[in-house]
Amino acid sequence: MSARNVVLLLFTAVCFAGGGIFMKLSEGVSRPLPTLAFLALFLLGAVLQAFALRQADLGVVYVAVLGLEAALTLVFSVALFHESLSPRRLVAVLLILCGVVLLRGD
């Protein structure tokens, strides 16, 4: 996978994780601005992921984006919403990231 694709995957994951933040802030799509923000970020993330798929395998791109998104979402949830970060959650995310690294090397 090229360096360009890795950057694209990172931006894609940031869009989806950011969309998750705004989804939470939308309070069940009852607040218009956070709702529009999460929809826009999810759309942008999907478009970026489609570009990444032009040069890489579906299984690798999809799992890599999901794994990076999961890690970013955990960091954002702890930093912004003061959610707990137990050792178990940390190990789970580290395992996900290890899987992403292993997929990238294929």
N, C-alpha and C positions, 0 to 999 in steps of 0.2 A: 504494500500500500504506500502510495507516495506521501510526501510531507504535506502537500496541498490537500490531499484527502483527509489526513489526520486533523489538520486545522479545520477543515470543513465539518468533520465529525464533532470536534470540540464545540464549534459554534452551534451546530445542530443541537447538541446536548444542552448547551446553555439556554437556547431558545425554549426547549421543552421543560427544563427545570424552572426557568423564569416563568413560563406559562403556568406551571404548577403553583408557584407562589401567588400569582394573580388569581388562579382558580380558587385558592383558599380565601383570598381577600374578597372575592366576589360574593362570598357567603351564599353559595348555592345559586349562582347567577341572579342574585337579587340586586346587585349593585352594578349599574351600567358600565362605568369606566373600567373597573377591574375585569369585568366580563369581556369587554372589547379588547383589553390588553391580552388576556389569556388566549382568546381566539386568534388574535393577530400573531402572537408568538408561536402558537401551535401551527398555524398556517406557514409562517416563515420557516419553522423547523422542518416541516414536511417538505417544503420546496428545497431547502438545503440538503436534506437527506436524499431527495430524488437526484440532485446533482452528484452527490457522492456515489450513488448507485451506478452512475454511468461508467465508473472505472473500477468497481469492486463488486464482490459477491454479495448478494442479498443477505445471506445468513451472517456474514461477518459484519457488514455495515449495521444491520438491524440490531444485532446483539451488542455491538460496540456502543452504539448510541444509547441503547437502554441501560447498559452498565454505567457509562459515564453520567447519564442523566440521574441514575439512582444515587451515585456518589455525590454529585452536585446537590441534589435535592436534600440529601441528609445533611450536608454542610449548611445549606441555606435554612433548613428547618431548625437547626440548632442555633444558628446565628441570629435569625430574624424572629423566630417564634418561640425561642427558648425551650424547644423540645429536648427531651433527654437523649444523651449519647452514651448508651451503656456499652460495656466492653463487647457484649454479644453483637450489637448493631455494628460496631466498628469492625469486628472480625468478618461479619457478613459482607460488608461493603468491600473490605480488602480482598476477600475471596472473589467477589464479582470483578473487581479491577484486575486481579490476576488472570481471570478467565478472558478478559478483554485483551490483555497483553498476549496471552497464548494464541488467541484468534488472529491477532494482527501479524504474528510471526509465520502464519501458515501460507 
